[in-house]
Amino acid sequence: MKITGIKIYQVDLPLHEGNYSWSEGKSVDVFDSTVVEVQTDSGISGFGEVCPLGPVYLPAYAAGARTGIQELAPHLIGDDPTELMALNLKMDRLMKGHPYVKSAIDMACWDILGKAAEMPVSTLLGGRYGDDVVLYRAISQRPAAEMAENVASYRAEGYRRFQLKVGGRADDDIERIRATRAVLQPGDKLIADANTGWLMHEAMRVVNAVKDVDVYIEQPCATYQQCLSIRQNTTLPFVLDEVIDSVDAILKGVADRAMDVVNIKISKFGGLTKARQARDLCVSLGIAMTLEDSWGGDIITAAISHLAHSTPTEYLFTSTDFNSYVTQSIADGAPQRVNGRMAASTEPGLGISPRFDVLGDPVWKYQTTCNKSYSLTT
């Protein structure tokens, strides 16, 4: 099988809540998502998606994803999309860094492999554990009382795990943590995610002030060393996210006893191939994981579900259903939340069918026709 063409689509994903806010006053109203279609000479096409959380979260931005894919695409024509390690090594040779650029291409090739093998991606990633996977709900940063109301509302919908967006003023965040924990029940999990927003002295104030609260602390500060200094001074369970972007980062964190849970985002690692490698390493090391991505719609949610559903249940801390946050559906067949949980499709590949009436025409494509190659930008 050979790649014969790559198309790029752009789609806006508005939010049900109108706005998503996190640390340091950062917010997004509409997410700019990129969908990639990889075509083959067998007639099978695969689809992937990448959707950065704006340009101020990780070193990634939406227009950069599309520009980077345009750079890579011509060099991948003629390659076998089912040889995923070879494909990833080639993309890494062609483009240093920029893992998010490669993520949607890799995801689309997993979709192709599953369709060619007539197996769901979850089976190819290691097998299916349980009937479904547990989800968390991200609670956008608001005043404490409003965040507590949101937690109570989503708990009524079936969620039992909540990622509280903190990383603001220490006094406000202490109030947010206490107010939201008060509306939860034993067994519910609360994660206070600062998204790198605290300085060390602020983080120390918060963890000391809530040391009697059943709460996880996630990525309090910007750097690994800053987070490690907080970890060494609290007994609260600790999650690392933004600084966990490679196998080397996981190994260093384990050696330093820097965390109890890691957050593996598909695009942060460069696609499902490398996210699976990181996932399998964590299972071997006994590290629990949140498995997700930066953001996205139906296609990314499908990919997340396959990665999460193929993870041993005891190692899956939680996962995400991003398609329930946005008002626009871009594909049929994506998993839908039921009582705070979701299940990966059992159909071949990712199990999704893009809605081209929503995606519209590709904004760029590169294809081979009669042994000639051409690109088109619209």
Secondary structure by P-SEA (a helix, b strand, c coil): ccccbbbbbbbbbbbccccccccccccccccbbbbbbbbccccbbbbbbbbccccccccccaaaaaaaaaacccccccccccaaaaaaaaaaaacccccccaaaaaaaaaaaaaaaaccccccccccccccbbbbbbbbccccaaaaaaaaaaaaaaccccccccccccaaaaaaaaaaaaaaccccbbbbbcccccccaaaaaaaaaaacccbbbbccccccaaaaaaaaaccccbbbbccccccaaaaaaaaaaccccbbbbbccccccaaaaaaaaaaaaaabbbbbcccccccaaaaaaaaaaaaacccccccccccccccccccccccccccccccccccccccccccccccccccccccccccccccccccc
